[in-house]
Amino acid sequence: MLFGALLVATVVLAGANTARAAGVTLLVNGEDVTVDAEPYLKNGRTMVPVKFIADKLGYKSEWVAATKQVKLSRGGDVLWLQVGSTTMYKGAHKTTRVPLDAAPEIQNDRTMVPAKAVTEAFGGSVSWEPTAKVASVITYKAEPFPKKEIVVGLIPSQEAQALADKAKPFAEKLQNHLKLPVKVYVGTDYTATIEAMGAKQVDVGMFGPQSYVLAHDRGYADVLLASVRNGSKTYRSQIVVAKDAPFQSLKDLKGKKIAFVDPASTSGYTYPLAMLIEAGLDPEKDVTLVEAGGHDKTILALLRGDVDAAFSFDDARDIVEKADPNVKKKTRILAKSDPIPNDVMSVRSDLSPYWKAKLKEAFKVLALTEDGKKDLKAIYNIDGFADAKDSEYDIVRRTFRLLKKS
């Protein structure tokens, strides 16, 4: 990562924060950023607090009172800014002169520097999405994508061709944003999409929690973002039965036939199986499990009378209403799981920091546009994205391990 690019990122974003009250979203490497001091305009130049640069990026900041200079340093990277001077210097011995179009100054005990001049001096990847009012900066040095196209992989949580068709409009917007061809891939099952990422045939994976955990723990994927629905980063699994079925508790499912989604499905297999075990049932002996291949398909199997109960996410019946508008009148939810971390936008582990940041930024930006919101809603009923960490999915790992031990 270039020192200059880091500096550019923070300064530009701080400058953009002048309009934060007007609803501007600020991103650095795809992550939301807040600024601790208000920038201002002076003679058409956006002035920003230099201390924010040091604090945000981990640089040591030194104020040299005798000469009214600020020294920013980390490792061998050094930058000198002089209050009242339109020249800044790079290097420990000030070997490189960089002209400024406005001089740093002190305001309310803060040293303020011109954003535009620093940006031009050091370069960097800066973008502005006017429709969604998103200012975004990538601090890593730009580099070509390692393939001719980006492939976005989806797990077949619903009918594969229908899902691929729903994803195409968003893929086209992603292609326009990244200026690189984008294709959609839907695996024949959950494992196929996971292994396609492992084989580098898929670059971005829209995975359920367990699929992500499997991909990550095999060294295939890293988390970029978590999906948000109804303002939450969690969801639940459900077990659905017919409206007039006699079942009052999970114990009543003993001896019955149950449709599940896929062995790699979190809400369509792992969590509901754990619920059965907690209720005292042995999934291998006490019930008959039938793989349906999709959340919609488990509900449809229940409606046809092929099974007595169905595992799915809450509420998968919404995606069945087109096929049967009365699905919620014909069925009821027998039980729901504890909260589960939402599905994941993940990326190949071996991609560079630049492309991980660029893809994260792209999904965040598009999710803030009206058309992007509609596309994501159609694909997986996603309202938006939030920053996420791999550790947030440890609960899924623990549940999966407990299930395997039982």
N, C-alpha and C positions, 0 to 999 in steps of 0.2 A: 504494500500500500504506500502510495506516495504521500510524503508529508504535506506537500502543496495541495493534493486532492482532499486530504482530510480537512485542511484549513478552509478550502473552498466550500466544502459541504456545510460546515457549521456556519460560516459567515453568510452564505446565501440563504440558508434556512432562517437564520436569525433575522435577516432583512425581510424575508417573506412574512415574518411574524408581525410586521407592522399592520397587516390586514387581518390578523387572527380574529379580532372581534367580529369581522365581517364573514367569518366562517371558513377561513383558509385552513386547510390541513397540511401539516408539515411532516415530511418523511425523510429520514436518513437511512439509506440502505433498506428501505421498505418498512422501517420501524417508525412509529409515531414519536414526535419530538415536541417538547415544550421548552420555552425560552424563559429564563429567569429575570430578564430586564427588557423593557420596551425599547425597540429601535426607534429611530426618527429620521425624517428627511431633512437634509441641509443642502441647499442649492442643487436640488435634484439628485442628491446622493444619499443612499440609505446608510446610516451610521448604526453600528451594532456594538455590543459590549465585548471587548476582547477577553474578559475573564470567562465568559461563557464558553469560548473556544477551548481554553485550557481545561476547565472543569469537565466539559462534555467529553473531550477526547483523551483525557489523561495526560495532558502536557503540564510540565512544571512552568509556572508563571512567576516571573520575578520583576518587581518594580524597582528601577534604578532612579531613585529620587534626584540625585545630583544632576543627571542629564535628562530626566523626564523621558526615560525609555522603558519599554516593556520587552523582556526577553522571554520567548517561548521556546522550550526545549524538551526533547525526549530522545534519548539515545544520542545519535550523532546529528539529529535534525535541529537546527536553530534558526529562529526568525527574530529580527530586531525591528521594532516599531518605535518611531520617535514622535512624541507629541509636537504638533506644529510643523512637522516636516512632510513634504510630499515624496519622500524617498524612504523605502524600507530596504533592509538588507537581509540576505540569507547567508548562513554559514557562521561558524563559531567566531571567525575573524572578519566577518562582514565582507566577504569576498565578492558577493554578487549584489548589484544594485537593482532594485525593482521600483519603477516610478509609480506613484499613486496619483489619482485624479482628485483626491481630497485628503487633507492632513488629519491624522488622528487628533482627538481632543478629549479633554476631561469634562464630563457632565455629571453632576451629583455624585462625585467621588468614583465615577466609572470612566475607564479609558475606552472611548468609542472609536471604531475604525471604519473606513469606507468599504462596504461589501463589494461593490462593482469592481473596484480596482484590484482587490485581492483575487477576485474570481478571474479576471483577465490575466493577472500575473501568473497564476498557477494552473489554470485550466481546470478540468473536472467535468463530470457528467451532471448537468443540471437540466431539469425539465419542468414545464408548467402545463397543467391540464386545466384550461380555463372553464370548461363546463362544470367540472366537479370542484374547482378551486383547490387544486392540489399542487403544492410546490414540492418537488422531489429531487434529491441529490443522491448519487451513487459515489461513494468515496474511493472505490477501488478503480484501478486503471482499466480502461475499457479494453476488451479483447474479443476476437471472433468466437462465435459459438462453435464447439468442436464438431458439429454435424451440419448438414445442409438444411435441416429442418428440426423443429421442436415437436416432439410427440407427447401429447397429453393423454395419460392413461386413466381410464375410469373402471371401477369395479361394477359388474353387472347386477347392481342391486335392484334393477327393474329390467324390463324387456330390452335386450341389447341394442337392437336397431333403433328403437324409439329413443333410447338414451343417447345414442350417437347423433341422431337428428337434432335432439334438444341442445346438444353441446356445440354443434357447428357454428351457430351465430356468435357464441362467445369466443370460439377459437378464431374466427375471422377478426374479431376486435383485438384479440391478443396478437394476432399476426400483424395487424396495422400498427399496433403500439410498439412492437418489438422490431418491426421491419425485417421479419424473418418468417418463412413458411411455417405454419402450425397445423398439425394433423391430430385427429382424434382417434384413439384406440380404445375399444371396449373388449376386455378379455372374455373368453368363453366361460370362465368362472373366476372367482376371486384370486385363486392361486396363479392363474395365467397372467393376470395383470401384474402381480407381485414379481413373478419370475421374468416378465418382460422388462421390468425395470432393472432387475439383476443382470440381464443380458444387454443392457444399455439400449434396448429398443424403445423404451419409454423413458422420457426425461423428467416429466412432472406427473405425479400420481395424486389423483383425488381419491384418497383411501378412507375407509372406515377405520376406527381406532385400532382394532385388532390387526387388520391388514397392514396398517402403518407399522405397528409394533413388530410384526413378523418381518416386514421389509427392512426396518431399521436394524433389528437385531441380527439380520443376516448381512448387514453392511451395505444394503442397497440404497437406503433412503434416509434423508434428514428432514425434519419438520420445518416447514416454512410458516404456515399459518393454520389457525383453527377456524372452522366455520362458526358463524354466529347465526342463531335463529331466535327470534323473539327476544333479542337482547341477552341471550345466554350462550355460554360456551359448552353447555352440557345438554344431554337429552336422555331419554329413557327407552328401555326395551318394554315390549308389552306381549302378553299372551291373550289372544283373541279367541272367543268361542261364539257359537251361534246364539242369537238372542234368546231362543226358547230352550237352550241346552240346560240340563239339570245341574250342571257343575256350579258349586258355590265356593270351592277352594281348590288350590292346586292339587291337593291330595285326591280330589275326585277324578283327576285325569289318569289315575292308575288303570292300566289295561287299555288305554285309548291310543289313537293314532294322531300324531302331531306333525305338521309341516314346518320344516326349518328352511332357512335361506341358503346357507353355505357354511361349511365347517370353519371358514375364516371370517365369518360375519360376527361382529361384536354383539349387536342387538338382535340379530336373527339366529343366533346359535349359542355363543358362550354365556352371555348373561342369563338368558331364560333357562338354560340348562342348570346353571348355578342356582337359580330360583327353585327349580324342581328338586335339586339335591337338598336345599335348605328346608324344603317342605317334607323331606323324608322319603322321596322317591329315588329309585335307581334308574337313570335314563337308559341303561342297557337292558334292564330286566323288566321294568314296570311300565314302559311305554314303547310304542313303535314310532321311530322317527323316519320321516320321509323328506328327502331333499327336493325342494321346489325350484331353487335357482334364482330367486328374487323375492324382495319384500312384497311386491304386488302379487306375485305368484302364490305365496303362502296364503294370502287372503282369498284369492280366487279359488284355490283348492278347497278352502273352508266353505266358500259360498256354493261350490258344486257338490258339497257333501262328501268329498274324497277323504277328508280328515275331520277329526273332532275338535282340533284346536290349531292355532297358527302362531308362530313366533314372528315378530317384526319390530321395526322401530315405531315409536309413538309419534304421529299416528299415520301409519302407512295406508290406512283406509282412504286417506285423501287422494292418493294416486290411483285408486281403484274406482273412484266415483264416476269417472268418464265411462268406464265399462259397465258399472252398475251404480246409478245415482242413489239407490236405496241401501247401499252397503252398510251404512251406520245404523239403519233401522233393522237390518237383518242380523247384526252382530253386536257384541258387547265386549268390553275389556275385562277379563277375569283378574288379571294382576299386572302390575308394573314394577320395573326394577328400580334400584337406587339410581341416582344420577350417573351418567357415563360421559366422559369427555367427548366432545363433538368430533366429527370426522375431520380429516387432516388434508391440507394442501402440502404435499411433500415434493422433494426434489432429489435427484440422484446424488448420492453422497460424494461422488468423485467430481462433480462440477466445481468450477472455481468459485471463490468468494464473490467475484464480480457477478457471475451469472446467477448465483443464489440470490444475491441482493437485487439484481435486475428483475428476476422473475417475481420475487416477493413484492417489489415495488409495482410491477405491472398488474398483478392480481389485486393489490390494494387500490390502485388508482381506478381500474375498471369497475371494481365493486362499488365505487363512489359515484359512478355515472348512472343516469337513469336507465339507459339501455343495458348497461352491464348488470345492474340490479335485476332487471327483468330476465335476462339470460340465466343468471345464477339461480334465480327462483325457479325457473323452469327445469333446470338440470337436477339439482338436489335440494330444492326448497331453501337455498342459502340466502340469508339477508345481508351478509357481509363477512368480513374476516377480522380476526384479532391476532395479535402476536402470541406465539405459543412456544413452549419449551418441551423437550423430549420427556423431562421428568414428570410432566403433567399426565403422562400416559402410563406411569408406573402402576397405577391402580388397575389398569387393564391387564398389565403383565401379571400382577398378583392373582387376579381373578382367573386368568387363563391357566396359571400354574396350579392353583387350587383345584380347578376342574380336571386337570390331567392326573392329579394325585388321587382323586376320588374313585 
